[in-house]
Amino acid sequence: MPVVSAEVTVPVDAQTAFALSQTTGEVRLRWDRFVRRQHFLDGATHPGKGVRTLTVHRWGARMVSEYVSYAPPRNVGMRMVTGPWFFAKMAGGWRFEEAGPGQARAVWKYNFSCRPNWLAPLAEKIGTWVLGREIQRRIDGFAAGCADPVVLATVADRD
């Protein structure tokens, strides 16, 4: 199963980095270049294990995912419930750790498999390249959000 990952060191502590990664609505759209729209499903108002979300990618692809782990401020994991036809499976995890005074290291990893089986070897090679670029762009946006006073103020207001 192919794995793509990206990492970045940001100028905030791990707790702030984790909280920022879980923002929603307009605040999320300020930093998350991957997402056109995202919201909780089934009446949920906050992230947590078992909570499902609908994410619409900036190109229009839709995915329902479910949190399989939620352990602030260290990590969060998700798995695809339904999504684009070419993914047989997809899952990801975001990890946050202190990287020095006022700094955190964020590591985001995703694994996936493609269908149909006969096309999977080629599709997964292409998918690794495309998804790798998308995840790098996404974590770069996250890093920019960690320096955005508007985003940081929203996270600070939650404390």
GIRA-V919157 format. One record per pair of residues at least 12 apart in sequence whose ideal C-beta (glycine too) atoms are under 10 Angstrom apart, sorted by the first residue. I is the first residue (numbers start at 1). GAP is how many residues later the second one is. D is the distance in Angstrom with one decimal. If there is no record, write none. Layout:
i: (I;I)
gap: (GAP;GAP)
d: (D;D)
//
This chain:
i: (1;1;1;1;1;1;1;1;1;2;2;2;2;2;2;2;2;2;2;2;2;2;2;3;3;3;3;3;3;3;3;4;4;4;4;4;4;4;4;4;4;4;4;4;4;4;4;5;5;5;5;5;5;5;5;5;5;5;6;6;6;6;6;6;6;6;6;6;6;6;6;6;6;7;7;7;7;7;7;7;7;8;8;8;8;8;8;8;8;8;8;8;8;8;9;9;9;9;9;9;9;9;10;10;10;10;10;10;10;10;10;10;10;10;10;10;11;11;11;11;11;11;11;11;11;12;12;12;12;12;12;12;12;12;12;12;13;13;13;13;13;13;13;13;13;14;14;14;14;14;14;14;14;14;14;14;14;15;15;15;15;15;15;15;15;16;16;16;16;16;16;16;16;16;17;17;17;17;17;17;17;17;17;17;17;17;17;17;17;18;18;18;18;18;18;18;18;18;18;18;18;19;19;19;19;19;19;19;19;19;20;20;20;20;20;20;20;20;20;20;20;20;21;21;21;21;21;21;21;21;21;21;21;21;21;22;22;22;22;22;22;22;22;22;22;22;23;23;23;23;23;23;23;24;24;24;24;24;24;24;25;25;25;25;26;26;27;27;27;27;27;27;27;27;28;28;28;29;29;30;30;30;30;30;30;30;31;31;31;31;31;31;31;31;31;31;31;31;32;32;32;32;32;32;32;33;33;33;33;33;33;33;33;33;34;34;34;34;34;34;34;34;34;34;34;35;35;35;35;35;35;36;36;36;36;36;36;36;36;37;37;37;37;37;37;37;38;38;38;38;38;38;38;39;39;39;39;40;40;40;40;41;41;41;41;41;41;44;46;47;47;47;47;47;48;48;48;48;48;49;49;49;49;49;49;49;49;50;50;50;50;51;51;51;51;51;52;52;52;52;52;52;52;53;53;53;53;53;54;54;55;55;55;57;57;57;58;58;59;59;60;61;61;61;61;61;62;62;62;63;63;63;63;63;63;63;63;64;64;64;64;65;65;65;65;65;65;65;65;65;65;66;66;66;66;66;67;68;68;68;69;71;71;72;73;73;73;73;74;74;74;74;75;75;75;75;75;75;76;76;76;76;76;76;77;77;77;77;77;77;78;78;78;78;78;78;79;79;79;79;80;80;80;83;84;85;85;85;86;86;86;86;86;86;86;86;86;86;86;87;87;87;87;87;87;87;88;88;88;88;88;88;88;88;88;89;89;89;89;89;90;90;90;90;90;90;90;91;91;91;91;91;92;92;92;92;92;92;92;93;93;93;93;93;94;94;94;94;94;94;94;95;95;95;96;103;104;106;106;106;106;107;108;108;108;108;108;109;110;110;110;110;110;111;112;112;112;112;113;114;114;114)
gap: (87;88;89;90;110;111;112;113;123;108;109;110;111;112;118;121;122;123;125;126;127;129;130;89;106;107;108;109;125;128;129;88;104;105;106;107;108;123;124;125;126;127;128;129;130;131;132;87;88;102;103;104;105;106;127;130;131;134;100;101;102;103;104;126;127;128;129;130;131;132;133;134;136;88;98;99;100;101;102;129;132;91;96;97;98;99;100;128;131;132;134;135;136;138;90;91;94;95;96;97;134;137;86;89;92;93;94;95;96;129;132;133;134;135;136;137;88;89;91;92;93;132;135;136;141;84;90;91;92;94;131;133;134;135;140;143;60;83;85;86;87;88;89;90;91;58;59;60;81;82;83;84;85;89;90;91;92;57;58;59;81;83;89;140;144;57;80;86;88;130;136;139;140;143;56;77;79;80;81;82;86;87;88;89;125;126;128;129;138;53;54;55;56;57;58;76;77;78;86;88;137;53;54;77;133;135;136;137;139;140;76;84;86;122;125;126;128;131;132;134;135;138;26;51;52;55;73;75;85;87;118;121;124;125;134;24;25;26;45;48;50;51;54;72;133;136;15;24;122;128;131;132;135;14;15;16;21;22;23;29;12;13;14;129;124;128;118;121;123;124;125;126;127;128;117;123;126;29;112;111;114;115;118;120;121;124;107;109;110;111;112;113;114;115;116;117;119;120;23;26;105;106;109;110;113;25;101;104;105;106;107;108;109;111;21;23;24;25;100;101;103;104;105;107;108;20;21;22;23;103;106;19;20;21;22;23;24;25;26;17;18;19;20;21;23;25;15;16;17;18;19;25;27;14;15;16;17;12;13;14;27;12;13;23;24;25;40;23;24;20;23;25;29;31;19;21;22;24;28;17;18;19;20;21;22;27;28;16;17;18;20;14;15;16;19;27;12;13;14;15;26;29;30;12;13;14;25;28;27;28;23;25;28;26;27;77;76;79;25;75;24;22;23;24;25;26;20;21;22;15;17;18;19;20;21;24;27;16;17;18;19;12;13;14;15;16;17;18;25;26;27;12;13;14;15;25;12;23;24;25;24;24;25;24;23;24;25;31;20;21;22;23;18;19;20;21;22;32;16;17;18;19;20;32;14;15;16;17;18;32;12;13;14;15;16;32;12;13;14;32;12;30;32;29;30;29;30;31;26;27;28;29;30;33;34;37;38;40;41;25;26;27;28;36;40;44;24;25;26;27;28;29;32;35;36;22;23;24;25;26;20;21;22;23;24;37;41;18;19;20;21;22;16;17;18;19;20;39;43;14;15;16;17;18;12;13;14;15;16;45;48;12;13;14;12;43;42;33;36;37;40;32;27;28;30;31;34;26;18;21;22;24;25;20;12;15;16;19;14;12;13;14)
d: (9.5;7.4;9.7;9.1;4.9;6.9;5.2;9.9;8.3;8.8;6.6;6.1;7.5;8.5;9.7;9.8;4.9;8.0;6.6;4.7;10.0;8.2;9.2;9.8;6.1;7.0;4.8;8.4;8.3;9.9;9.6;9.0;8.8;7.3;5.2;7.9;8.1;8.4;5.8;8.8;9.2;5.0;4.3;9.0;8.6;5.5;8.7;9.5;9.6;6.5;6.4;4.2;7.4;9.5;8.2;7.3;9.4;9.3;8.5;7.7;5.4;8.3;9.2;7.6;9.6;9.5;4.8;4.8;8.9;7.5;4.3;8.2;9.3;9.0;6.4;6.4;4.4;7.2;9.1;9.7;7.1;9.8;9.2;7.5;5.5;8.5;8.7;9.1;5.1;7.2;6.9;4.7;10.0;8.6;5.0;8.1;5.7;7.1;5.1;7.8;8.2;9.7;9.1;8.3;9.6;6.8;5.5;8.0;6.3;9.4;7.3;5.3;9.4;8.6;3.9;7.7;9.8;10.0;6.4;6.1;8.5;8.7;6.1;6.2;9.9;9.8;6.9;7.5;6.0;9.9;9.9;9.6;5.0;8.4;7.3;8.5;8.2;9.1;6.6;9.3;9.8;8.7;6.2;7.5;5.8;9.5;5.0;7.4;9.4;4.4;5.8;5.1;8.1;8.8;4.1;8.1;8.5;7.4;4.0;9.5;8.2;9.2;8.3;9.4;9.2;8.2;9.3;9.3;7.4;7.6;7.4;5.9;8.1;9.3;7.5;9.4;4.9;9.2;9.5;9.5;9.1;4.1;8.6;5.7;8.1;9.5;9.5;6.3;9.2;9.1;5.3;3.9;7.3;8.2;7.5;8.2;9.4;4.8;8.1;8.7;9.5;7.4;7.3;9.7;9.8;9.2;4.7;9.0;6.3;8.4;9.7;9.7;9.5;7.3;5.7;6.1;9.0;6.2;7.4;8.4;5.1;10.0;9.6;9.8;9.6;7.2;5.9;7.4;7.3;8.9;9.8;6.5;8.6;9.3;9.7;8.4;5.1;9.9;9.9;8.7;7.9;9.9;7.1;9.3;9.1;9.6;9.9;9.9;7.9;6.9;6.5;6.9;9.0;6.6;7.0;7.5;9.3;9.0;8.4;8.8;9.8;8.4;8.1;9.3;9.4;9.1;8.3;9.2;7.5;5.7;10.0;9.4;4.7;8.2;8.7;8.9;9.7;10.0;9.9;8.7;8.6;6.3;6.2;6.4;5.5;8.9;9.0;9.5;4.8;5.8;8.5;5.9;2.8;8.0;9.6;6.5;9.7;5.8;9.5;9.2;9.8;6.5;5.7;7.2;7.6;6.9;8.5;5.2;5.9;9.7;7.7;4.2;9.1;9.0;8.0;6.3;6.5;9.7;6.1;8.0;7.1;4.3;9.6;7.6;9.7;5.9;7.2;7.0;6.9;8.4;9.4;8.6;4.8;6.5;4.8;8.1;7.2;9.4;9.8;7.7;7.5;4.2;9.2;9.4;9.8;9.1;6.1;6.9;4.6;7.1;9.7;9.7;9.6;6.7;5.9;8.6;9.3;7.3;5.6;8.1;10.0;6.3;5.8;6.9;9.6;9.2;9.4;9.4;9.5;6.0;5.9;9.0;7.2;9.5;6.2;9.9;5.0;9.8;9.7;8.8;5.3;6.9;6.2;4.8;8.7;9.3;8.9;6.7;6.5;8.3;8.7;9.5;7.1;5.0;7.7;9.5;5.8;6.9;4.9;7.8;9.4;6.4;9.8;5.6;7.9;7.8;7.9;9.5;9.8;9.5;9.5;9.8;8.9;9.6;8.5;8.3;9.1;9.7;9.9;9.5;9.9;7.4;4.8;9.7;9.4;9.4;8.1;7.2;7.6;9.5;5.7;8.1;7.0;3.8;6.9;8.1;7.6;7.4;4.4;4.7;7.1;10.0;4.5;6.5;5.5;6.2;8.8;7.7;8.1;8.6;8.3;6.4;5.8;8.2;5.3;9.8;8.6;7.4;9.8;8.6;7.4;9.7;9.9;8.9;5.9;9.2;9.5;8.6;9.7;6.7;6.1;7.2;6.1;6.5;4.6;6.9;9.2;9.2;9.0;6.9;5.1;8.4;8.7;9.8;7.0;7.0;4.2;7.8;9.2;9.5;8.8;6.6;5.6;7.6;8.7;9.3;4.3;8.1;9.8;9.9;8.8;9.9;8.2;9.5;9.7;9.8;7.5;9.5;9.3;9.9;5.4;6.4;8.8;8.4;9.3;6.2;9.8;9.8;7.7;5.7;7.4;6.4;7.4;9.4;8.3;9.8;7.9;4.5;6.2;4.3;8.7;8.3;7.7;9.8;9.9;7.8;6.3;4.8;9.0;9.1;6.8;7.4;4.3;7.9;9.5;9.6;8.9;9.1;7.0;5.7;7.6;10.0;6.8;6.4;3.9;7.4;8.7;9.8;8.4;8.5;7.4;5.5;8.0;9.1;6.6;7.4;4.9;8.1;9.6;9.1;9.0;4.7;7.7;7.9;9.8;9.7;8.1;6.6;6.6;8.0;8.6;8.9;6.0;9.4;7.4;5.6;8.2;8.6;9.9;6.4;9.0;9.3;6.2;10.0;7.5;6.4;8.6;6.9;9.1;8.7;5.8;10.0)
//
